[in-house]
Structures are given as structure tokens and as C-alpha cells.
Amino acid sequence: MRSGTFKQQYSELVTLTDNPAKWAWATVALLATLLLPIFANSYALNLGTTLAIAAIAVIGLNLLTGVAGQLSLGHAGFMAAGAYTQAILTTDYQWPALLALPVAGLLSAALSLIVGIPSLRLRGLYLALTTLGFSAIVTHVLVEWESVTRGPSGMPSAPLATLPFSADKNAYFTAVIILALAIVMSLNLARSRVGRAWFALHEHDIAARAMGINLTVYKLLAFVASAFLAGVAGALMASQTQYVNVDSFSILLSIELVAMLIVGGLGHVAGAVLGAAFIVLLPEMLRWTVGGPGSYLEVLFSTHAYEVKELLYGAVILLFLRFEPEGLSGIWRKLKRFAVHWPLSR
């Protein structure tokens, strides 16, 4: 029999979920995602692809920051490394785009050791500044290594041709499938020995060490897993746009990922996806509700997109930290509790 949040057996503790409603909602979401290309135009498909790519990167950041408690502002550097790896392999060496994806993730994971090992004794703001410096170094190397990366002008990247569909549908389905794999991987990691060690590390690293958890190993594992997903996301971005340039991987991208994580809710995979959807769709929602073709808001977005995005992300982060620190996933949990306990809800 069900006993609320209490578990009666160890198998219940490590299962993905024992709630049939969650499986039903997941099935509905998956079907809706797969059926979207039937009704959506190219613009909506590209927007959905962007959302899926952002969600993959935020799921990776959630493993590092939301689960393991290691603050990072350098995920744009990992995404840049993955994007350029994808572009170089597919353009200069004619690799199949799908085969280059895991290689891009593995290279980003290897680069994470460069920032992870020196940062083992750092935490909080100091760790964040270290990862930010790493991102700046990656950007500088990509600009100066002109013989390989084409320098500031950027370079082309081959599109994904994994399915017998148009280019936008290929990119969409590939991103959605990889997003589903990232969700399953993240959920399985969270309920494994590694995930429980990360949660302990997040709560109190000194207590975790006293319990026999090797902080060095598990911190590096968090960096590697997070950077791998960021590299794959960057590679997907390169295949979607079919062009890479260092301007796409500025500090704004790292702030955008952090904003998605805060808005969605730290430590929750569903929150990472919800936060990515909220931030990616926020400019579109503003255009639909406040602006219109030829409106002042439309002109502002087209001429000062960078500045407007900075303002929006800052405002969203402040509002959520002030009024709903648990993010959208926290709001969803409160609504569920209200519905379950109604009419005795408070």
C-alpha cells in the first residue's frame, strides 16, 4: 500500500517513480513533443529545437550546481568547445554529424578536468569566478587559433541528417531524443550511489567527508557529467545553426543557463526543463502579449536584443529569488498539494 512519501522497501527508494500519474504525464508530454512537427511550421520547430538544446545544457548544469552544489558560470565555455568540435569534425574531416556529437561531449568532459582539478578547494563565489575565467580562456583560444577555428569569423558546421525528414525536423527530433536520454540519465544518476554522494556533498561537504565520501572523486564526476551534456548541447547548437562563432558563447549564455536553473528550481530535472522553456519562450510571450508587428517592443528586440535579454534575465532571477526561490517546480508541487488536500488546503 502507498504511504505518502515514506518508503517501505529499498527498491522503492531507488525506483524512478512509483506514481502512475507521473508516468501518465510523461507519456502525454512525450506524445505531444513527437506530434508537434505535424502541426508546427519551421519557425516553431526551430524554437522547439532551441528549447530542447537549452534544456539539455541546463540539465547538465543542474547536476553540477543543483545536485552537487558546485556553482558554475562557465558552461558557455563547455558549450563552445562542443560546438567547435562538432564543426571541425563535420566540416574539415567530413565526419557524420551524429557520430561527432558524443565526441564533442567527451572533449568538453575532458576539458572540465582542467577547471575541476584546480577548483577542488574552492566553493561558492570563488568557484564561480574560476569557471567564468575558464570560459574566457576557451573563447580567447578559439579566437586566436585561426588555423583550426577560422578565428573571429567563425566556421560552418554540417546539419544533422539522421532521419529522412527536412533539416529542421531532423534537428528537432534529434534534439528531443537526446533530451529524453539526458533526462533518463540524470534521473538515474540522482538515485544512484553517485547521486546520493552529490546530494550529501551539496548539503555539507565536511559531513560528507566524515561519512567516507571521497570529495575529490565526486566533485570531478559532477564536473565531467555536467560538461558532457553541455558539450553535446553545444554540438547540437552548431548543427542547428550550421555555423559557429565565439559571439554565441559569451557570458550572457552562462547567465541565461543559470537563470533557467533558478527559474525552474535547483536540484530538479523537471525544473530544469520548465526553466529552459520559460526563458526561451519569454521573449516570444512578450511579443505576443505586449507587442506586435511593427510595435516599439518588436523594434527594441530587433535592435537591442542583447541588452533586452540581459535586463529580462536579471529581472526574472530577482523576482524568482524574492517571491519563489523553489522556482516553477516549487509552484507545481504547491499546486499539487493544494489539489490533493482540497477542500482542507491552506
C-alpha positions in Angstrom: 0.0 0.0 0.0 1.1 3.6 -0.6 2.3 5.5 2.4 2.8 9.0 1.1 6.4 9.9 0.8 7.6 7.1 3.1 9.3 4.1 1.5 8.8 0.6 2.8 11.5 -1.2 0.8 14.9 -0.3 -0.7 13.6 -1.0 -4.2 11.1 1.8 -3.7 13.9 4.2 -2.8 15.8 3.8 -6.0 12.9 3.5 -8.5 12.4 6.3 -10.9 8.8 6.8 -9.6 6.1 4.7 -8.1 3.4 7.2 -9.0 1.3 6.1 -12.1 0.2 9.8 -12.6 3.8 10.8 -13.3 4.2 8.0 -15.9 0.9 9.2 -17.5 2.0 12.9 -17.6 5.4 11.8 -19.0 3.7 9.8 -21.7 1.4 12.7 -22.7 4.4 15.1 -22.8 6.4 12.7 -25.0 3.5 12.2 -27.4 2.8 15.9 -27.7 6.5 16.5 -28.3 6.7 13.9 -31.1 3.4 15.1 -32.7 4.4 18.8 -32.7 6.1 18.7 -36.2 2.7 17.7 -37.8 1.1 21.0 -36.8 4.1 23.4 -36.4 5.8 25.5 -39.0 9.6 25.9 -39.4 9.8 28.8 -37.0 8.0 26.8 -34.2 10.2 23.8 -34.9 13.4 25.8 -34.6 12.1 27.3 -31.4 11.3 23.8 -30.1 14.8 22.7 -31.1 16.4 25.7 -29.3 14.3 24.8 -26.2 15.4 21.2 -26.2 19.1 22.1 -26.6 18.8 24.6 -23.8 17.1 22.0 -21.6 20.0 19.6 -22.2 22.5 22.2 -21.1 20.5 23.1 -18.0 20.1 19.5 -17.0 23.9 19.3 -17.1 24.3 22.5 -15.0 21.7 21.1 -12.6 23.8 18.1 -11.9 26.8 20.3 -11.0 25.0 23.2 -9.3 21.6 22.0 -8.3 22.6 18.5 -7.1 26.3 18.6 -6.3 26.2 22.2 -5.1 29.2 23.5 -7.2 28.3 26.9 -8.6 29.4 27.4 -12.3 29.4 30.4 -14.5 31.5 28.8 -17.2 29.1 26.5 -19.0 29.3 28.7 -22.1 32.9 27.6 -22.4 32.0 23.9 -22.4 29.2 24.5 -25.0 31.7 26.4 -27.2 34.2 23.6 -27.0 31.4 21.1 -28.0 30.2 23.3 -30.8 33.6 23.9 -32.4 34.4 20.2 -32.1 31.3 19.4 -34.0 32.0 22.0 -36.6 35.7 20.9 -37.1 34.9 17.2 -37.3 32.0 17.6 -39.7 33.5 20.4 -41.9 37.2 19.6 -42.1 37.1 15.8 -41.6 33.7 15.0 -43.1 32.5 13.1 -40.0 28.8 12.2 -39.8 27.2 14.8 -37.6 25.6 12.2 -35.4 28.9 10.5 -34.8 30.6 13.8 -33.9 28.0 14.5 -31.1 29.4 12.1 -28.4 33.0 13.1 -29.3 32.1 16.8 -28.7 30.6 15.8 -25.3 33.7 13.8 -24.4 36.1 16.6 -25.3 34.1 19.0 -23.1 34.1 16.5 -20.3 37.9 16.2 -20.6 38.3 20.0 -20.6 36.2 20.1 -17.4 39.1 18.4 -15.6 41.2 21.4 -16.4 38.9 23.6 -14.4 37.7 20.9 -12.0 41.1 19.8 -10.6 42.4 23.3 -9.6 39.0 24.2 -8.2 38.7 21.3 -5.7 39.4 23.5 -2.7 37.1 26.3 -3.9 33.4 26.9 -3.3 30.7 29.5 -3.8 31.7 32.8 -5.5 35.4 31.7 -5.8 34.4 28.6 -7.8 32.0 30.6 -9.9 34.8 33.1 -10.8 37.2 30.3 -11.6 34.7 28.7 -14.1 34.0 32.2 -15.6 37.7 32.6 -16.1 37.9 29.2 -17.8 35.1 30.2 -20.2 37.0 33.4 -21.1 40.2 31.4 -21.8 38.2 29.0 -24.1 36.8 31.9 -26.0 40.2 33.5 -26.3 41.8 30.3 -27.6 39.0 29.8 -30.2 39.6 33.3 -31.5 43.3 33.1 -31.7 43.6 29.6 -33.1 42.7 30.7 -36.6 44.3 27.8 -38.4 41.8 25.5 -36.9 38.8 27.5 -35.8 38.8 30.3 -38.5 39.3 32.9 -35.8 36.7 35.6 -35.1 34.8 34.9 -38.4 33.7 31.5 -37.2 33.2 28.4 -39.3 30.4 26.3 -40.9 29.0 23.1 -39.4 27.2 20.3 -41.1 23.5 19.7 -40.3 22.1 16.6 -38.8 20.8 14.1 -41.4 19.8 11.3 -39.1 16.2 10.8 -40.3 14.5 11.0 -43.7 12.9 14.4 -43.0 13.7 18.1 -43.7 16.6 19.8 -42.0 14.5 21.5 -39.3 12.6 18.3 -38.5 15.9 16.3 -38.3 17.3 18.8 -35.9 14.1 18.8 -33.8 13.8 15.1 -33.5 17.5 14.6 -32.7 17.4 17.2 -30.0 14.2 15.8 -28.5 15.6 12.3 -28.4 18.9 13.4 -26.8 16.9 15.5 -24.3 14.9 12.4 -23.4 18.1 10.4 -22.9 19.6 13.2 -20.8 16.5 13.3 -18.6 16.7 9.5 -18.0 20.5 9.7 -17.4 20.1 12.5 -14.9 17.2 10.8 -13.0 19.2 7.5 -12.9 22.3 9.3 -11.6 20.3 11.1 -8.9 19.0 7.8 -7.5 22.4 6.0 -7.7 25.3 5.9 -5.3 26.9 8.8 -7.2 23.8 10.9 -6.9 23.4 10.3 -3.2 27.0 11.3 -2.7 26.3 14.5 -4.7 23.3 15.4 -2.5 25.4 14.8 0.6 28.2 17.0 -0.9 25.7 19.7 -1.6 24.2 19.7 1.9 27.5 19.7 3.9 30.8 18.7 2.4 32.6 18.3 5.7 29.9 15.9 6.9 30.0 14.1 3.6 33.8 13.5 4.0 33.2 12.3 7.6 30.7 9.7 6.1 33.5 8.4 3.9 32.6 10.2 0.7 35.7 11.0 -1.5 35.1 14.7 -2.2 37.7 14.8 -4.9 36.3 12.0 -7.0 32.7 13.1 -6.7 33.3 16.7 -7.4 35.2 15.7 -10.6 32.5 13.3 -11.6 30.0 16.2 -11.3 32.1 18.4 -13.5 32.6 15.6 -16.1 28.9 14.7 -16.3 27.8 18.3 -16.4 30.3 19.3 -19.1 29.5 16.3 -21.2 25.9 17.3 -21.5 26.9 21.0 -22.1 29.3 19.8 -24.9 26.5 17.8 -26.6 24.2 20.8 -26.3 26.8 23.0 -27.9 27.3 20.4 -30.7 23.5 20.3 -31.3 23.5 24.1 -31.5 26.2 24.1 -34.1 24.3 21.5 -36.2 21.1 23.5 -35.8 22.5 26.9 -36.9 25.1 25.2 -39.3 27.5 27.9 -38.2 29.5 28.6 -35.1 31.1 31.8 -33.8 32.5 32.7 -30.4 30.0 35.6 -30.1 27.3 33.0 -29.5 29.1 31.7 -26.3 29.5 34.9 -24.3 28.9 35.4 -20.6 25.3 36.1 -21.4 24.8 32.4 -22.3 26.2 31.3 -19.0 23.9 33.8 -17.2 21.0 32.5 -19.3 21.6 28.9 -18.2 21.8 30.0 -14.5 18.6 31.9 -14.9 16.9 28.9 -16.4 18.1 26.8 -13.5 16.9 29.3 -10.9 13.5 29.8 -12.6 12.9 26.1 -12.9 14.1 25.1 -9.4 17.5 23.9 -8.2 18.0 20.2 -7.9 15.0 19.1 -10.0 15.2 17.7 -13.6 11.6 18.7 -14.3 12.5 22.2 -13.1 15.5 22.4 -15.5 13.2 21.6 -18.4 10.5 24.1 -17.2 13.1 26.8 -16.6 14.5 26.3 -20.1 11.0 26.5 -21.6 10.2 29.6 -19.6 13.3 31.6 -20.5 13.4 30.5 -24.2 9.7 31.4 -24.7 9.8 34.6 -22.6 10.7 36.9 -25.5 8.1 35.3 -27.6 5.4 35.6 -24.9 6.2 39.3 -24.6 5.9 39.8 -28.3 2.5 38.0 -28.4 1.0 39.7 -25.3 2.5 43.2 -25.3 4.0 43.8 -28.8 3.1 43.1 -32.3 4.4 43.5 -35.9 5.9 47.0 -36.1 5.4 47.8 -32.4 8.0 49.5 -30.3 8.8 46.2 -28.4 9.4 44.4 -31.7 11.8 47.2 -32.8 13.5 47.1 -29.4 14.0 43.3 -29.6 15.4 43.6 -33.2 17.9 46.4 -32.5 18.9 45.9 -28.8 18.3 42.1 -28.3 21.5 41.6 -26.2 20.7 44.4 -23.8 17.0 43.5 -23.5 17.9 39.9 -22.8 20.3 40.9 -20.0 17.5 43.1 -18.5 14.9 40.3 -18.7 17.2 37.6 -17.2 18.2 39.9 -14.3 14.6 40.8 -13.6 13.4 37.2 -13.7 16.2 36.0 -11.4 15.5 38.7 -8.9 11.7 38.1 -8.9 12.0 34.3 -8.5 14.6 34.6 -5.8 12.4 37.1 -3.9 9.0 35.5 -4.3 9.5 31.9 -5.3 13.0 30.5 -4.5 11.9 27.0 -5.4 11.1 28.0 -8.9 8.4 26.7 -11.2 8.9 23.1 -9.9 8.1 24.5 -6.4 5.0 26.2 -7.7 3.9 22.9 -9.3 4.4 21.0 -6.1 2.4 23.5 -4.1 -0.4 23.3 -6.6 -0.4 19.5 -6.3 -0.5 19.7 -2.5 -3.4 22.2 -2.7 -5.4 19.9 -5.1 -4.7 16.8 -3.0 -5.7 18.3 0.3 -8.7 20.4 -1.0 -11.1 21.5 0.5 -8.8 21.5 3.6 -6.0 23.2 1.7 -4.4 26.2 3.4 
